[in-house]
């Protein structure tokens, strides 16, 4: 009964966390469009303050190497991770103090999630930058100046990515404004490359700066760079496709041991009782849990192939 109660509480916590996230997203959308007639004036003031805040944030350049989580995000991700670890700890020890102790490791999960968000954001930026270089090369080949070519790139990117919050669309709009205000092409791209944290963008910027200072065929440089980046991205996508099945198999293999222990604990409690009621059994379960954690970490590192 205690086991079922603990699992029910954890499942309820997971469901509650999901509902909170969903309600927060829904309220964010609804607050932008709906108005309550009873509190019309207050809602208008809140809405205008929210719009002004977003406008000020949109003027700030994005630093892709960093990401600051809100308090809600930290609490939500930590709660979900701690709930999952509590379930795993209770399956292996069937003692609430041990399960609570293991669940404390979930407090570190927001940091891991932040790194994942940064990596994903930089990967998306790199792909969009490759498409932007294709468009820039085509416009320069048509005889347009670099300023007019950047303006045309914005239009091309909006066709590829209709979302106004697309990274490269916003970056090229920023670049165009800076060049119209008198900043040089080199300064604009150097600022973007520093904020991007992407190795390919930094390499292209170094080549572009050298080409502008020492003289060279800018069109050919951009065309060759976009071609090389396209080939590199194709290789990365092929590797990702090849590893997708192996990653899924690795995740399944990581879940199977916990499932087997849970089935044995519920179907044959007398058979596995020594593992829960003796000190030696606790040591064995601890070693097994550490071994499973190490194998999962090892498999993740092996499949993380850099090109």
C-alpha positions as CSV (number, residue, x, y, z in Angstrom):
1,X,0.0,0.0,0.0
2,X,2.8,2.4,0.8
3,X,4.4,1.7,-2.5
4,X,1.2,2.4,-4.4
5,X,0.6,5.5,-2.4
6,X,4.0,6.9,-3.1
7,X,3.7,6.1,-6.8
8,X,0.3,7.7,-6.9
9,X,1.6,10.9,-5.3
10,X,4.4,11.1,-7.7
11,X,2.1,10.5,-10.7
12,X,-0.1,13.2,-9.3
13,X,2.8,15.6,-9.0
14,X,3.9,14.9,-12.6
15,X,0.3,15.6,-13.8
16,X,0.1,18.7,-11.7
17,X,3.4,20.0,-13.1
18,X,2.2,19.4,-16.7
19,X,-1.1,21.2,-16.0
20,X,0.8,24.2,-14.5
21,X,3.0,24.4,-17.6
22,X,0.0,24.1,-19.9
23,X,-2.0,26.7,-18.0
24,X,0.9,29.1,-18.0
25,X,1.3,28.9,-21.7
26,X,-2.5,29.2,-22.2
27,X,-2.6,32.2,-19.9
28,X,0.3,33.9,-21.7
29,X,-1.6,33.6,-25.0
30,X,-5.0,34.6,-23.6
31,X,-3.6,37.6,-21.7
32,X,-2.2,39.0,-24.9
33,X,-5.6,38.9,-26.7
34,X,-8.5,38.7,-24.2
35,X,-9.8,41.5,-22.0
36,X,-11.9,41.3,-19.0
37,X,-14.6,43.9,-19.0
38,X,-14.7,44.1,-15.2
39,X,-11.0,44.9,-14.9
40,X,-10.5,46.5,-18.3
41,X,-8.3,49.4,-17.2
42,X,-6.0,47.2,-15.1
43,X,-5.6,44.6,-17.8
44,X,-4.8,47.3,-20.3
45,X,-2.0,48.7,-18.1
46,X,-0.6,45.2,-17.6
47,X,-0.8,44.4,-21.3
48,X,0.9,47.6,-22.3
49,X,3.7,47.0,-19.7
50,X,4.1,43.4,-21.0
51,X,4.4,44.7,-24.6
52,X,6.9,47.3,-23.6
53,X,9.0,44.7,-21.8
54,X,9.0,42.5,-24.8
55,X,9.9,45.4,-27.1
56,X,12.8,46.3,-24.9
57,X,14.0,42.7,-24.8
58,X,13.7,42.3,-28.6
59,X,16.1,45.3,-29.0
60,X,18.7,43.5,-27.0
61,X,21.1,41.3,-28.9
62,X,20.9,37.5,-28.2
63,X,23.9,35.8,-26.7
64,X,23.6,32.3,-28.0
65,X,26.3,30.9,-25.6
66,X,24.2,31.7,-22.6
67,X,20.6,31.1,-21.6
68,X,18.9,32.4,-18.4
69,X,16.1,30.2,-17.1
70,X,13.2,31.9,-15.4
71,X,12.2,30.8,-11.9
72,X,9.2,29.0,-13.2
73,X,11.4,27.0,-15.6
74,X,13.9,26.0,-12.9
75,X,11.2,24.9,-10.5
76,X,9.3,23.0,-13.2
77,X,12.3,21.1,-14.6
78,X,13.6,20.4,-11.1
79,X,10.3,19.2,-9.9
80,X,9.8,16.8,-12.9
81,X,13.4,15.4,-12.5
82,X,13.0,15.0,-8.7
83,X,9.7,13.2,-9.2
84,X,11.2,10.8,-11.7
85,X,14.2,10.1,-9.5
86,X,12.0,9.6,-6.5
87,X,10.1,6.8,-8.4
88,X,13.4,5.2,-9.4
89,X,14.8,5.4,-5.9
90,X,11.7,4.0,-4.4
91,X,11.7,1.1,-6.9
92,X,15.3,0.2,-5.9
93,X,15.1,0.8,-2.1
94,X,11.3,0.9,-1.2
95,X,12.2,3.4,1.5
96,X,11.0,6.9,1.3
97,X,14.1,8.5,3.0
98,X,16.4,6.9,0.5
99,X,14.1,7.9,-2.4
100,X,14.0,11.5,-1.2
101,X,17.8,11.5,-0.9
102,X,18.1,10.3,-4.5
103,X,15.5,12.8,-5.7
104,X,17.7,15.6,-4.6
105,X,19.9,15.0,-7.6
106,X,17.1,16.4,-9.7
107,X,18.1,19.9,-8.5
108,X,21.0,19.7,-10.9
109,X,18.8,18.9,-13.9
110,X,18.0,22.6,-14.8
111,X,21.7,23.1,-15.5
112,X,21.7,20.1,-17.8
113,X,18.5,21.3,-19.5
114,X,20.0,24.8,-20.0
115,X,23.0,23.2,-21.8
116,X,20.7,21.2,-24.0
117,X,18.7,24.4,-24.8
118,X,21.9,26.3,-25.7
119,X,23.1,23.4,-27.9
120,X,19.8,23.1,-29.7
121,X,19.6,26.9,-30.2
122,X,23.1,27.0,-31.7
123,X,22.4,24.1,-34.0
124,X,19.3,25.8,-35.3
125,X,21.2,29.0,-35.7
126,X,23.9,27.2,-37.7
127,X,21.4,25.7,-40.1
128,X,19.7,29.0,-40.6
129,X,23.0,30.7,-41.2
130,X,23.8,28.3,-44.0
131,X,20.5,29.1,-45.7
132,X,21.2,32.8,-45.2
133,X,24.6,32.5,-46.9
134,X,23.0,30.8,-49.9
135,X,20.6,33.7,-50.2
136,X,23.4,36.3,-49.7
137,X,25.6,34.6,-52.3
138,X,22.8,34.6,-54.9
139,X,22.0,38.3,-54.3
140,X,25.7,39.3,-54.5
141,X,26.0,37.4,-57.7
142,X,23.1,39.4,-59.1
143,X,25.2,42.6,-58.7
144,X,23.6,44.0,-55.6
145,X,25.7,45.8,-52.9
146,X,26.2,44.1,-49.6
147,X,23.7,46.4,-47.9
148,X,21.0,45.7,-50.5
149,X,21.9,42.0,-50.5
150,X,21.3,41.8,-46.7
151,X,17.9,43.4,-47.2
152,X,17.0,40.8,-49.8
153,X,18.3,38.1,-47.5
154,X,15.7,39.2,-44.9
155,X,12.9,38.8,-47.5
156,X,14.3,35.4,-48.5
157,X,14.5,34.2,-44.9
158,X,11.0,35.3,-44.2
159,X,9.8,33.1,-47.0
160,X,11.8,30.1,-45.6
161,X,10.9,30.9,-41.9
162,X,7.6,32.7,-41.6
163,X,8.1,33.1,-37.8
164,X,9.2,36.7,-37.0
165,X,11.2,35.4,-34.1
166,X,13.6,33.4,-36.4
167,X,17.2,33.9,-35.2
168,X,18.8,34.8,-38.5
169,X,15.9,37.1,-39.6
170,X,16.4,39.1,-36.5
171,X,20.2,39.1,-36.8
172,X,20.2,40.3,-40.5
173,X,17.7,43.0,-39.5
174,X,20.1,44.1,-36.8
175,X,23.1,43.9,-39.2
176,X,21.3,46.0,-41.8
177,X,20.4,48.7,-39.3
178,X,24.0,48.8,-38.0
179,X,25.4,49.2,-41.5
180,X,22.9,51.9,-42.3
181,X,24.1,53.7,-39.2
182,X,27.7,53.7,-40.5
183,X,29.2,50.5,-39.0
184,X,31.4,48.4,-41.3
185,X,30.6,45.0,-42.5
186,X,33.5,43.5,-40.6
187,X,32.3,45.0,-37.3
188,X,28.8,43.8,-37.8
189,X,29.8,40.2,-38.5
190,X,32.4,40.1,-35.8
191,X,29.8,41.1,-33.2
192,X,27.4,38.4,-34.5
193,X,30.1,35.7,-34.5
194,X,31.1,36.5,-30.9
195,X,27.5,36.3,-29.7
196,X,26.8,33.1,-31.7
197,X,29.4,30.8,-30.1
198,X,29.2,28.7,-33.3
199,X,32.6,27.6,-34.7
200,X,31.5,27.7,-38.3
201,X,30.2,31.2,-38.0
202,X,33.4,32.3,-36.4
203,X,35.5,30.7,-39.1
204,X,33.4,32.4,-41.8
205,X,33.7,35.8,-40.1
206,X,37.5,35.5,-40.0
207,X,37.6,34.6,-43.7
208,X,35.3,37.5,-44.5
209,X,37.3,40.0,-42.5
210,X,40.5,38.9,-44.2
211,X,38.9,39.1,-47.6
212,X,37.6,42.6,-47.0
213,X,40.9,43.9,-45.7
214,X,43.3,42.3,-48.2
215,X,41.0,42.2,-51.2
216,X,39.3,39.2,-52.7
217,X,36.3,37.8,-54.4
218,X,33.6,38.2,-51.7
219,X,31.0,36.4,-53.8
220,X,33.2,33.4,-54.3
221,X,34.2,33.3,-50.7
222,X,30.5,33.3,-49.5
223,X,29.6,30.7,-52.1
224,X,32.4,28.3,-51.2
225,X,31.7,28.8,-47.5
226,X,28.0,28.1,-47.8
227,X,28.8,25.0,-49.9
228,X,31.2,23.6,-47.3
229,X,28.8,24.3,-44.5
230,X,26.0,22.6,-46.4
231,X,28.1,19.5,-46.9
232,X,29.0,19.5,-43.2
233,X,25.4,19.8,-42.2
234,X,24.4,16.9,-44.5
235,X,27.0,14.7,-42.9
236,X,25.7,15.7,-39.4
237,X,22.2,14.9,-40.5
238,X,23.2,11.5,-41.9
239,X,25.0,10.7,-38.6
240,X,21.9,11.8,-36.7
241,X,19.7,9.5,-38.7
242,X,22.1,6.5,-38.3
243,X,22.2,7.1,-34.5
244,X,18.5,7.7,-34.0
245,X,17.7,4.0,-33.8
246,X,20.7,3.3,-31.6
247,X,19.7,6.1,-29.2
248,X,16.2,4.7,-29.0
249,X,17.5,1.2,-28.2
250,X,19.8,2.7,-25.6
251,X,16.9,4.5,-23.9
252,X,14.9,1.2,-23.9
253,X,17.8,-0.7,-22.4
254,X,18.1,1.9,-19.7
255,X,14.4,1.5,-18.8
256,X,14.3,-2.3,-18.8
257,X,16.3,-2.9,-15.6
258,X,14.0,-0.6,-13.6
259,X,11.0,-2.2,-15.1
260,X,12.2,-5.7,-14.2
261,X,13.0,-4.7,-10.6
262,X,9.5,-3.1,-10.3
263,X,7.8,-6.2,-11.7
264,X,9.7,-8.6,-9.4
265,X,9.0,-6.3,-6.4
266,X,5.3,-6.4,-7.0
267,X,4.8,-9.9,-8.3
268,X,7.3,-11.8,-6.0
269,X,8.0,-9.7,-2.9
270,X,9.3,-12.6,-0.9
271,X,11.8,-13.4,-3.7
272,X,13.4,-10.0,-3.6
273,X,12.9,-9.3,0.1
274,X,16.6,-9.8,1.0
275,X,17.5,-6.9,-1.4
276,X,15.3,-4.5,0.6
277,X,15.5,-5.8,4.2
278,X,19.3,-6.5,4.6
279,X,22.3,-4.2,4.6
280,X,24.0,-6.4,1.9
281,X,20.9,-6.0,-0.3
282,X,21.0,-2.2,0.1
283,X,24.7,-2.2,-1.0
284,X,23.9,-4.4,-4.0
285,X,21.1,-2.2,-5.1
286,X,23.2,0.9,-4.7
287,X,26.0,-0.6,-6.8
288,X,23.5,-1.6,-9.4
289,X,22.0,1.8,-9.5
290,X,25.4,3.5,-9.9
291,X,26.3,1.0,-12.7
292,X,23.1,1.8,-14.6
293,X,23.8,5.5,-14.2
294,X,27.3,5.1,-15.5
295,X,26.2,3.0,-18.5
296,X,23.6,5.6,-19.5
297,X,26.2,8.4,-19.2
298,X,28.7,6.4,-21.2
299,X,26.3,5.5,-24.0
300,X,25.3,9.2,-24.2
301,X,28.9,10.3,-24.6
302,X,29.6,7.6,-27.2
303,X,26.7,8.7,-29.4
304,X,27.6,12.4,-29.1
305,X,29.6,12.6,-32.3
306,X,31.1,16.0,-33.3
307,X,31.8,16.8,-37.0
